[in-house]
Amino acid sequence: MTNKLPDTRPILAITIGDPAGVGPEIVVKALRHPEVTLRARPLVIGDKRILQRAAKWVGDTAPQFEFITDPSAGRYTGGQTITLLDLGNASPADCPPGQINPSAGRAAVEYVFRACDLAIEGRVGAVVTAPLNKAAMNQAGFNYAGHTELLAERTHASRVSMLLVGPNLRVVHVSTHVSLEEAIRRVTPERVGEVIDLAQHSCQALGILHPRIAVAGLNPHAGEGGLFGRQEETGIMPAVRAARERGLDVSDPQPPDTVFLRAVKGEFDIVVAMYHDQGHIPMKLLAFDYGVNVSIGLPIIRTSVDHGTAFDIAGTGRAREDSLLAAIDVALQMVAAHSQSS
């Protein structure tokens, strides 16, 4: 009698996002790709009724479900079978597609909480999230700006930032969901230094051991020697010098209008952007369908699609699953790099 070999595929907790958005549709579509279950054990966290509705919208045959409560107990066979942790918290009647709804917002947060807790307990290797809707989440009483802030509080993480990953570009942000006025105030040596460190750790988490880090300036032409602003001298360069003393390969503040192109061409491994739009615009332009959002600084691995709930097309079956497939791929890269460094 031969012993069955252990299943070494990592378990990924995949949340379906806001039930009224495109998340359930892209989850159903992504799991139709056989390479997903060849490389991973995808554990969907959501509501069976919402997934059944989504399958009809995308023209899929009615999925079969493997219902589990313990991630290690699943068989994860793939095909037409979805391994599901069914929270049963989102009646389709209460979550009409394309509408901001506190019932949907509450359900979406509950999926993330459950996935996060499983990751903290070490029962899943990573969390991959479909999009939630910030307005719906806030209407439900969860006053967060997004997934990153929610997960930072849930995991008690103090130094967290948003990493965007595309096929040829990686960007990490000094600030994200704040006003431009507040973003300027946050360009301090302390915060810029934290994010430079996060850039280093981000690349190492993806298997790049000695990354070349570009730092974007805040002002046009990176301040032009103080002619267009002095934040580069007062807020950024002290952090750059301190990072170099720690042995990091970090650039001086670079003109923001060219640094991203230089990174795409291979001169840098990652760019530290000073604020939300500075980093998001090049990423959305170059990798809108394939971008991945990663929360860096958490004690767990979390990746996500880099798009929203797309209420305008929810329920039509037109949403593309490319970004979710890319998020799964990045999660697997990070799990592998973590295993090698442990």
C-alpha positions in Angstrom: 0.0 0.0 0.0 1.4 3.4 -1.0 1.1 6.5 1.1 -0.6 9.5 -0.6 1.9 12.4 -1.1 0.9 15.6 0.8 -0.6 18.3 -1.3 2.0 21.1 -1.5 -0.1 23.6 -3.4 -0.6 26.7 -1.2 -4.1 27.5 0.0 -5.2 30.9 -1.2 -8.3 32.5 0.5 -10.1 34.4 -2.3 -12.8 36.8 -1.3 -15.6 37.6 -3.7 -15.7 41.3 -2.9 -18.9 43.4 -2.9 -21.8 41.1 -3.9 -23.3 43.9 -5.9 -20.1 44.5 -8.0 -18.1 42.5 -10.5 -16.1 40.5 -7.9 -18.3 37.4 -7.9 -18.2 37.3 -11.7 -14.4 37.6 -12.0 -14.0 34.9 -9.3 -16.1 32.5 -11.2 -14.3 33.3 -14.4 -10.8 33.0 -12.9 -11.5 29.6 -11.4 -12.4 28.3 -14.8 -8.7 28.5 -15.7 -7.1 25.1 -15.0 -3.7 26.6 -14.2 -5.2 28.1 -11.0 -5.9 24.8 -9.4 -2.7 23.3 -10.8 -0.7 25.8 -8.8 -2.9 26.6 -5.8 -5.7 25.4 -3.6 -8.3 28.3 -4.1 -10.6 28.7 -1.1 -13.4 31.1 -2.0 -14.9 33.0 0.8 -18.4 34.3 0.0 -22.0 33.3 -0.4 -23.2 30.4 -2.5 -26.2 32.2 -3.8 -24.2 35.2 -5.0 -21.8 32.9 -6.9 -24.7 30.9 -8.5 -26.1 34.2 -9.7 -22.7 35.3 -11.1 -22.3 32.0 -12.9 -25.5 32.7 -14.8 -24.4 36.1 -15.8 -21.0 34.9 -17.2 -22.8 32.1 -19.1 -21.2 29.4 -17.0 -22.8 26.1 -16.1 -24.1 25.9 -12.6 -21.0 25.4 -10.4 -20.7 22.5 -8.0 -19.6 23.4 -4.4 -17.4 21.7 -2.0 -18.5 23.3 1.3 -15.8 23.4 4.0 -15.1 25.2 7.3 -11.5 23.9 7.7 -9.2 24.9 4.8 -7.0 21.9 5.2 -10.0 19.6 4.7 -10.8 20.7 1.2 -10.0 18.5 -1.9 -9.6 21.6 -4.2 -10.3 19.6 -7.4 -11.1 22.6 -9.5 -13.0 22.2 -12.8 -16.6 23.0 -12.2 -16.2 22.6 -8.4 -15.7 25.7 -6.2 -14.3 25.0 -2.8 -16.3 27.5 -0.7 -16.4 28.8 2.8 -20.0 29.9 2.7 -20.9 32.7 5.1 -24.5 32.8 3.9 -24.6 36.6 4.5 -25.7 38.1 1.2 -29.2 37.4 -0.1 -29.3 38.3 -3.8 -32.6 40.1 -3.2 -30.7 42.4 -0.8 -27.8 43.0 -3.1 -29.0 44.1 -6.5 -26.2 44.4 -9.0 -24.7 47.8 -9.6 -26.1 49.5 -6.5 -24.4 50.9 -3.4 -26.0 48.9 -0.6 -25.0 48.6 3.1 -26.0 44.9 3.1 -23.5 44.2 0.4 -20.9 46.4 2.0 -21.2 44.5 5.3 -21.0 41.2 3.6 -17.8 42.2 1.7 -16.1 43.3 4.9 -17.1 40.0 6.6 -15.4 38.0 3.8 -12.2 40.0 4.3 -12.3 39.6 8.1 -12.6 35.8 7.8 -9.9 35.5 5.2 -7.5 37.7 7.2 -8.1 35.7 10.4 -7.4 32.5 8.6 -4.1 34.0 7.3 -3.1 35.2 10.8 -3.8 31.7 12.1 -1.6 30.2 9.3 -4.4 28.2 7.9 -4.1 29.8 4.5 -0.9 31.0 2.7 -2.3 34.2 1.4 -5.4 36.3 0.9 -6.5 37.5 -2.6 -9.3 40.0 -2.6 -11.9 41.0 -5.2 -13.0 44.7 -5.0 -15.2 46.1 -2.3 -17.1 49.4 -2.5 -15.9 52.1 -0.1 -19.3 53.9 0.0 -21.2 50.6 0.7 -18.6 49.6 3.3 -18.9 53.0 5.1 -22.7 52.9 5.0 -22.5 49.5 6.8 -20.6 51.2 9.6 -17.0 50.2 8.6 -15.2 53.5 8.3 -12.1 52.6 6.3 -10.7 54.1 3.2 -10.2 50.6 1.7 -8.8 47.1 2.1 -5.3 48.3 3.2 -6.6 50.3 6.1 -9.1 47.6 7.2 -6.4 45.0 7.1 -3.9 47.2 8.9 -6.3 47.6 11.9 -7.3 43.9 11.8 -3.7 42.7 12.0 -2.4 45.6 14.2 0.2 46.6 11.6 1.7 50.0 12.0 3.7 50.5 8.9 1.6 49.6 5.8 1.7 50.9 2.3 0.1 50.1 -1.1 2.3 48.4 -3.7 1.2 48.2 -7.3 2.6 45.5 -9.5 2.3 45.3 -13.2 4.1 43.2 -15.8 7.0 45.8 -16.1 6.4 48.2 -13.3 6.3 48.2 -9.5 5.2 51.3 -7.5 4.9 51.9 -3.7 3.3 55.0 -2.3 4.2 57.5 0.5 0.5 58.3 0.7 -2.7 57.1 -1.0 -6.3 58.0 0.0 -5.8 61.5 1.2 -6.2 65.0 -0.3 -3.3 66.4 -2.3 -2.8 69.0 0.4 -2.4 66.3 3.0 -0.2 64.3 0.7 2.2 67.1 0.5 2.3 67.4 4.3 3.2 63.7 4.5 6.4 64.0 2.5 8.6 63.9 5.6 12.0 62.2 6.1 10.3 59.7 8.5 7.5 58.7 6.2 9.6 58.6 3.0 12.2 56.5 4.9 9.5 54.1 6.0 8.3 53.7 2.4 11.8 53.2 1.0 12.2 50.3 3.5 8.8 49.0 2.4 10.0 49.2 -1.2 13.0 47.1 -0.3 10.9 44.5 1.6 8.3 44.5 -1.3 10.9 43.5 -3.8 12.5 40.9 -1.5 9.0 39.5 -0.9 8.8 39.0 -4.7 12.2 37.4 -4.9 14.3 40.4 -5.9 17.0 40.3 -3.2 18.9 43.5 -4.1 16.4 45.9 -5.6 17.3 49.2 -7.3 14.9 51.7 -5.8 13.9 54.9 -7.6 12.5 57.7 -5.6 10.2 60.2 -7.4 10.3 63.8 -6.6 7.2 65.6 -5.4 7.5 68.7 -7.6 8.0 69.2 -11.3 11.6 68.3 -12.4 12.1 67.1 -8.8 12.1 70.7 -7.6 14.8 71.8 -10.1 17.3 72.6 -7.3 14.7 74.4 -5.2 13.3 76.5 -8.0 9.9 74.7 -8.0 9.8 73.7 -4.4 12.0 72.5 -1.6 10.4 69.3 -0.4 13.0 67.2 -2.3 15.7 68.8 -0.1 13.9 68.9 3.2 11.6 65.8 3.1 13.1 63.3 0.6 16.9 63.6 0.5 17.4 63.0 4.2 15.5 59.7 3.9 17.6 58.8 0.8 20.9 59.4 2.6 19.7 57.4 5.6 18.6 54.5 3.4 22.0 54.5 1.7 23.7 54.3 5.1 21.7 51.2 5.7 23.1 49.7 2.5 20.1 50.2 0.2 20.4 51.0 -3.5 18.4 54.2 -3.7 18.3 57.1 -6.2 18.2 60.8 -5.6 14.7 62.3 -6.1 14.0 61.8 -9.8 11.7 63.9 -12.1 8.3 62.2 -11.9 7.6 62.7 -15.6 10.4 60.3 -16.6 11.2 58.0 -13.7 8.4 55.6 -14.5 9.5 55.2 -18.1 13.0 54.5 -16.9 11.7 51.8 -14.5 9.7 50.2 -17.3 12.8 50.0 -19.4 14.6 48.1 -16.7 16.7 50.8 -15.0 14.9 50.4 -11.6 13.1 47.6 -9.9 10.6 49.7 -8.1 9.5 53.4 -7.8 8.6 55.2 -4.6 5.8 57.6 -5.5 4.9 60.5 -3.4 1.1 60.4 -3.6 -1.8 58.4 -5.0 -2.2 59.7 -8.5 1.6 60.1 -9.2 1.9 56.3 -8.9 -1.6 55.2 -10.1 -1.7 57.1 -13.4 1.3 55.3 -15.0 0.2 51.9 -13.6 -3.4 52.3 -14.9 -2.1 53.5 -18.3 0.3 50.6 -18.7 -1.4 47.7 -16.9 -5.1 48.5 -16.4 -6.2 45.0 -17.0 -3.2 43.3 -15.4 -2.3 45.5 -12.4 -2.2 44.0 -8.9 -2.6 45.8 -5.6 -0.5 44.5 -2.7 -0.7 45.6 1.0 2.9 45.7 2.1 3.8 45.8 5.8 1.1 43.4 7.0 2.0 40.2 8.8 0.1 38.3 6.1 0.3 38.2 2.3 -2.5 40.1 0.7 -2.9 40.8 -3.0 -5.9 42.2 -4.9 -7.2 43.3 -8.3 -6.3 46.9 -9.1 -9.8 47.9 -10.2 -13.0 48.8 -8.5 -16.5 47.2 -8.2 -17.4 48.4 -11.7 -21.0 48.9 -10.9 -21.7 50.1 -14.4 -21.1 46.6 -15.8 -22.0 44.5 -12.8 -24.5 41.7 -13.8 -23.6 41.8 -17.5 -20.9 39.1 -17.4 -18.5 41.5 -19.3 -16.0 42.0 -16.4 -12.5 40.6 -17.2 -10.7 38.3 -14.8 -7.1 39.2 -16.0 -6.3 41.3 -12.9 -7.6 38.6 -10.5 -5.5 36.0 -12.3 -2.5 38.4 -12.0 -3.2 38.9 -8.3 -3.3 35.1 -7.8 0.1 34.8 -9.6 1.7 37.6 -7.4 0.3 35.9 -4.3 1.9 32.6 -5.3 5.2 34.4 -6.1 5.2 35.9 -2.6 4.3 32.6 -0.9 7.2 30.9 -2.7 9.7 33.7 -1.8 8.5 33.6 1.8 9.0 29.8 1.9 12.5 30.1 0.5 13.5 32.8 3.1 12.1 30.9 6.1 
